[in-house]
Amino acid sequence: MAKRIQFTQHGGPEVLQTVDFTPNPPADNEVQVENKAIGINYIDTYIRSGLYPPPSLPSGLGTEAAGIVSKIGRNVTHLAVGDRVVYAQSGLGAYSTVHNVPAAKAAKLPDAISFEQAAASFLKGLTVYYLLRKTYPIKAGETFLFHAAAGGVGLIACQWAKALDAKLIGTVGSAEKAERAKQAGAWQTINYRDENIAERLQVLNNGNKVAVVYDSVGKDTWEASLDCIQPRGLMVSFGNSSGPVSGVNLGILNQKGSLYVTRPSLNGYVTTREELSEASSELFSLIISGKINVDVPENQMFALDDVVLAHQTLESRSTQGSSLLIP
């Protein structure tokens, strides 16, 4: 019997329950994956709380895991039973021992990358890929601002920026997180708790603003982010850990310098098997070369049954980098 995490009502971490279930066979274009490590992402808390409600209740949770293909649908030709794979764009339900996944969304995992490394990095790594390589392609030597630089996405962004020879200025909430971001490759950091972000950015950047800001924080940093952007620059709002940006008066973009703004998502950038292959190849090569390190601290690996504690820990803002569920 397989196990999965589900919830029957929206709310805090306590609504998550462990239940037994019998997985359906994979559909024609799906593979069934026996999960070995499961990624925990901040978006999972939005789905659980009802900010991004699932199609129906009860619902599974999670879209990212790494494991071994145990069954394949009849139309699947590029994967076989026994293949090591990782996925980040499945239907909800990756918080489980077994999950059926669209075959086009599963990437073959090189032997040099562990299941834990893969599940800790795939969604976050693909996110950094589309942000820094597609939404606004960062060039060598370029200075830019990235919020929440010590978070799971942020630490990968720091390392990727360093690999591109770019200068990432990262916002953080503590001296410890500033140190962590710098170790990962941030050029400079700004502690938003005791520094004015826009003023400090210009001090660090020879009095200049930047062409692009990447912001996953949302409501709390919206205005400060706009104040960091040079005329005709781009605001990339890709998350809302402090709450969604709402009620925006478009006139503010004019006042701040004819700015552009975009609200991208992974599913808008990695839409085909070919796009997934291009993105995952770049990410995997950076991990294998050691330019991106995604090892997970022991105290951020949780048993599947400890999912409530895992979510409580994530929402306490005390984690650094990625957290995992281990089935």
C-alpha positions as CSV (number, residue, x, y, z in Angstrom):
1,M,0.0,0.0,0.0
2,A,1.3,3.4,-0.9
3,K,1.2,6.5,1.4
4,R,0.5,10.1,0.6
5,I,-0.1,13.4,2.3
6,Q,-3.5,15.1,1.7
7,F,-5.7,17.8,3.2
8,T,-9.5,18.0,3.3
9,Q,-9.7,21.7,4.3
10,H,-7.5,24.8,3.9
11,G,-5.5,26.0,6.9
12,G,-2.2,25.8,8.8
13,P,0.2,22.9,8.7
14,E,-2.0,20.9,11.0
15,V,-4.6,20.2,8.2
16,L,-2.0,17.8,6.5
17,Q,-2.7,14.1,7.0
18,T,-1.0,10.9,6.1
19,V,-3.3,8.4,4.3
20,D,-2.9,5.0,2.6
21,F,-3.9,4.9,-1.1
22,T,-3.8,2.6,-4.1
23,P,-2.1,4.4,-7.0
24,N,-3.8,4.2,-10.4
25,P,-1.7,2.7,-13.3
26,P,0.0,5.5,-15.2
27,A,-2.0,6.9,-18.2
28,D,-0.7,6.5,-21.7
29,N,1.6,9.5,-21.5
30,E,2.6,9.2,-17.9
31,V,5.3,7.4,-15.8
32,Q,4.8,6.1,-12.3
33,V,7.7,7.1,-10.1
34,E,8.7,5.6,-6.8
35,N,9.8,8.7,-4.9
36,K,13.1,8.6,-3.0
37,A,13.2,12.3,-2.0
38,I,10.5,15.0,-2.2
39,G,11.0,18.7,-2.6
40,I,9.2,21.1,-0.2
41,N,8.6,24.5,-1.7
42,Y,7.0,27.7,-0.4
43,I,4.3,27.5,-3.0
44,D,3.1,24.3,-1.2
45,T,2.1,26.4,1.7
46,Y,0.1,28.7,-0.5
47,I,-1.9,25.8,-1.9
48,R,-2.5,24.3,1.6
49,S,-3.6,27.7,3.0
50,G,-6.0,28.4,0.1
51,L,-4.1,31.4,-1.4
52,Y,-3.7,29.2,-4.5
53,P,-6.6,26.7,-4.0
54,P,-6.3,23.3,-5.6
55,P,-9.0,22.2,-8.2
56,S,-10.9,20.2,-5.5
57,L,-10.7,18.8,-2.0
58,P,-9.4,16.5,-0.6
59,S,-6.1,17.2,-2.4
60,G,-2.6,15.9,-2.5
61,L,0.3,18.3,-2.2
62,G,3.7,18.9,-3.8
63,T,4.9,18.8,-7.4
64,E,8.6,17.9,-7.1
65,A,10.4,14.7,-6.3
66,A,13.2,12.4,-7.5
67,G,13.0,8.7,-7.7
68,I,12.9,5.6,-9.9
69,V,10.4,4.9,-12.7
70,S,8.4,1.8,-11.7
71,K,5.8,1.7,-14.5
72,I,5.4,3.5,-17.9
73,G,2.4,4.4,-20.0
74,R,2.1,2.8,-23.4
75,N,3.0,5.9,-25.3
76,V,6.2,6.6,-23.4
77,T,9.4,5.9,-25.4
78,H,12.1,8.2,-23.9
79,L,11.9,6.7,-20.4
80,A,12.1,3.1,-19.2
81,V,11.4,1.2,-15.9
82,G,14.4,1.6,-13.7
83,D,15.4,5.0,-14.9
84,R,16.4,7.6,-12.3
85,V,14.3,10.7,-12.8
86,V,13.4,14.1,-11.3
87,Y,10.3,16.2,-11.9
88,A,9.0,19.5,-10.7
89,Q,5.9,20.2,-12.7
90,S,3.6,17.2,-11.8
91,G,0.0,17.4,-10.8
92,L,-0.4,17.8,-7.0
93,G,0.5,14.7,-5.1
94,A,4.3,14.5,-5.0
95,Y,4.2,14.3,-1.2
96,S,3.8,10.5,-1.6
97,T,5.6,7.2,-1.9
98,V,4.4,6.7,-5.5
99,H,3.3,9.4,-8.0
100,N,2.1,9.4,-11.6
101,V,3.8,12.1,-13.6
102,P,3.5,13.4,-17.2
103,A,6.5,11.7,-19.0
104,A,7.3,15.0,-20.7
105,K,7.8,16.6,-17.3
106,A,10.2,14.0,-16.0
107,A,13.9,14.5,-16.7
108,K,16.5,11.7,-16.7
109,L,18.8,12.2,-13.7
110,P,22.6,11.7,-14.2
111,D,24.2,9.2,-11.9
112,A,26.5,11.9,-10.5
113,I,23.5,13.7,-8.9
114,S,21.8,12.1,-5.8
115,F,18.0,11.9,-5.4
116,E,18.3,14.3,-2.5
117,Q,20.3,16.8,-4.5
118,A,17.9,16.5,-7.4
119,A,14.7,17.0,-5.3
120,A,16.3,19.9,-3.4
121,S,17.2,21.7,-6.6
122,F,15.0,20.9,-9.5
123,L,12.1,23.3,-9.1
124,K,14.2,26.0,-7.6
125,G,17.0,25.5,-10.2
126,L,14.5,25.6,-13.1
127,T,13.1,28.8,-11.6
128,V,16.5,30.4,-11.5
129,Y,17.1,29.2,-15.0
130,Y,14.0,30.8,-16.5
131,L,14.6,34.0,-14.4
132,L,18.3,34.6,-15.2
133,R,18.5,33.0,-18.6
134,K,15.1,33.7,-20.2
135,T,12.9,36.4,-18.5
136,Y,15.9,38.8,-18.5
137,P,19.1,37.2,-19.6
138,I,21.8,38.3,-17.2
139,K,25.2,39.1,-18.8
140,A,28.7,38.8,-17.4
141,G,29.6,41.8,-15.3
142,E,26.0,43.0,-14.8
143,T,24.7,44.1,-11.4
144,F,21.2,43.2,-10.4
145,L,19.0,42.9,-7.3
146,F,17.6,39.5,-6.1
147,H,15.3,39.5,-3.0
148,A,15.4,36.7,-0.4
149,A,19.0,35.7,-1.4
150,A,19.4,33.1,1.4
151,G,16.2,31.2,0.6
152,G,16.1,28.0,-1.5
153,V,15.7,29.8,-4.8
154,G,18.0,32.7,-3.7
155,L,21.0,30.5,-2.8
156,I,20.8,28.8,-6.2
157,A,20.5,32.3,-7.8
158,C,23.6,33.5,-5.9
159,Q,25.6,30.5,-7.2
160,W,24.3,30.8,-10.8
161,A,25.0,34.5,-10.9
162,K,28.6,33.8,-9.8
163,A,28.9,31.1,-12.6
164,L,27.8,33.8,-15.0
165,D,30.4,36.3,-13.6
166,A,27.5,38.6,-12.7
167,K,27.1,40.8,-9.6
168,L,24.1,39.7,-7.6
169,I,23.1,42.1,-4.7
170,G,20.9,40.0,-2.4
171,T,18.4,41.2,0.2
172,V,18.4,39.2,3.5
173,G,16.9,39.4,7.0
174,S,19.8,38.7,9.2
175,A,23.6,38.9,9.4
176,E,23.7,35.1,9.4
177,K,21.7,35.0,6.1
178,A,23.9,37.7,4.6
179,E,27.0,35.5,5.3
180,R,25.2,32.5,3.8
181,A,24.3,34.4,0.6
182,K,27.9,35.7,0.2
183,Q,29.3,32.2,0.7
184,A,27.0,31.1,-2.1
185,G,28.2,33.8,-4.5
186,A,26.3,37.0,-3.8
187,W,28.5,40.0,-4.7
188,Q,26.9,42.2,-1.9
189,T,24.0,41.9,0.5
190,I,21.4,44.4,1.9
191,N,19.8,43.6,5.3
192,Y,16.2,44.9,4.7
193,R,15.5,44.9,8.5
194,D,17.9,47.8,9.2
195,E,18.9,49.3,5.8
196,N,16.9,51.2,3.2
197,I,17.0,48.8,0.2
198,A,17.0,51.5,-2.6
199,E,19.4,53.8,-0.9
200,R,21.9,51.0,0.0
201,L,21.7,49.6,-3.5
202,Q,22.8,52.9,-5.1
203,V,25.7,53.2,-2.5
204,L,26.9,49.7,-3.5
205,N,26.4,50.3,-7.2
206,N,28.3,53.7,-7.6
207,G,25.1,55.8,-7.3
208,N,23.3,53.8,-10.1
209,K,20.1,51.8,-10.1
210,V,19.9,48.4,-11.8
211,A,18.2,47.2,-15.0
212,V,16.4,44.3,-13.3
213,V,15.0,43.3,-9.9
214,Y,13.9,39.8,-9.1
215,D,11.3,39.8,-6.3
216,S,9.7,36.8,-4.7
217,V,8.7,38.6,-1.5
218,G,5.7,40.5,-3.0
219,K,3.7,43.1,-1.0
220,D,6.4,44.2,1.4
221,T,9.1,44.9,-1.2
222,W,7.0,46.1,-4.2
223,E,7.7,49.8,-3.8
224,A,11.3,49.4,-2.7
225,S,11.9,47.2,-5.7
226,L,10.6,49.8,-8.1
227,D,12.8,52.4,-6.5
228,C,15.9,50.3,-7.4
229,I,15.2,50.1,-11.1
230,Q,16.7,52.4,-13.7
231,P,14.4,54.0,-16.3
232,R,12.8,51.5,-18.7
233,G,14.1,48.7,-16.5
234,L,12.3,45.5,-15.6
235,M,10.5,44.4,-12.4
236,V,10.3,40.6,-12.2
237,S,7.7,39.7,-9.6
238,F,7.7,35.9,-9.2
239,G,6.4,35.2,-5.7
240,N,4.6,36.6,-2.7
241,S,6.0,35.2,0.5
242,S,4.9,38.4,2.3
243,G,1.5,38.4,0.6
244,P,0.4,39.2,-3.0
245,V,0.9,42.5,-4.7
246,S,-2.6,43.8,-5.4
247,G,-4.3,47.0,-6.3
248,V,-1.4,48.3,-8.3
249,N,-1.9,51.7,-10.0
250,L,-0.1,51.4,-13.3
251,G,0.7,55.1,-13.1
252,I,3.4,54.2,-10.6
253,L,5.4,52.5,-13.4
254,N,5.4,55.8,-15.3
255,Q,6.4,57.9,-12.2
256,K,9.3,55.6,-11.4
257,G,10.7,55.8,-15.0
258,S,8.6,54.1,-17.6
259,L,9.3,50.8,-16.0
260,Y,8.3,47.3,-17.3
261,V,6.8,44.7,-15.0
262,T,6.3,40.9,-15.5
263,R,4.7,38.2,-13.4
264,P,6.3,35.0,-14.8
265,S,6.1,31.4,-13.8
266,L,8.0,28.2,-14.6
267,N,5.0,26.8,-16.5
268,G,5.1,29.7,-18.9
269,Y,8.8,29.1,-19.7
270,V,9.3,25.3,-19.6
271,T,6.3,24.1,-21.6
272,T,7.7,21.3,-23.8
273,R,10.0,18.3,-23.4
274,E,12.6,20.1,-25.5
275,E,12.5,23.2,-23.2
276,L,12.8,20.9,-20.1
277,S,15.7,19.2,-21.7
278,E,17.5,22.5,-22.4
279,A,16.8,23.8,-18.9
280,S,17.7,20.6,-17.0
281,S,20.9,20.1,-19.0
282,E,22.2,23.5,-18.0
283,L,21.2,23.0,-14.3
284,F,22.7,19.5,-14.1
285,S,26.0,20.5,-15.6
286,L,26.4,23.3,-13.1
287,I,25.6,20.9,-10.2
288,I,28.0,18.2,-11.5
289,S,30.8,20.8,-12.0
290,G,30.3,21.9,-8.4
291,K,29.4,25.5,-9.4
292,I,26.0,24.9,-7.8
293,N,26.0,23.0,-4.5
294,V,22.5,21.9,-3.3
295,D,23.3,19.6,-0.3
296,V,20.5,19.7,2.3
297,P,21.3,20.1,6.0
298,E,20.4,17.0,8.0
299,N,17.9,19.0,10.2
300,Q,16.0,20.0,7.0
301,M,15.2,16.4,6.0
302,F,11.9,15.2,7.4
303,A,10.2,11.8,7.3
304,L,7.0,11.9,5.2
305,D,5.0,11.4,8.4
306,D,6.6,14.5,9.8
307,V,5.1,16.8,7.2
308,V,3.3,19.0,9.7
309,L,6.7,19.8,11.4
310,A,8.3,20.3,8.0
311,H,5.7,23.0,7.1
312,Q,5.9,24.7,10.5
313,T,9.7,24.9,10.1
314,L,9.5,26.3,6.6
315,E,7.0,29.0,7.6
316,S,9.0,30.0,10.6
317,R,11.6,31.4,8.2
318,S,14.3,29.6,10.1
319,T,15.4,27.3,7.2
320,Q,18.3,28.0,4.9
321,G,18.2,26.6,1.4
322,S,16.1,23.6,0.6
323,S,14.1,21.2,2.7
324,L,13.1,17.6,1.9
325,L,10.6,14.9,2.8
326,I,12.1,11.4,2.7
327,P,9.5,8.6,2.1
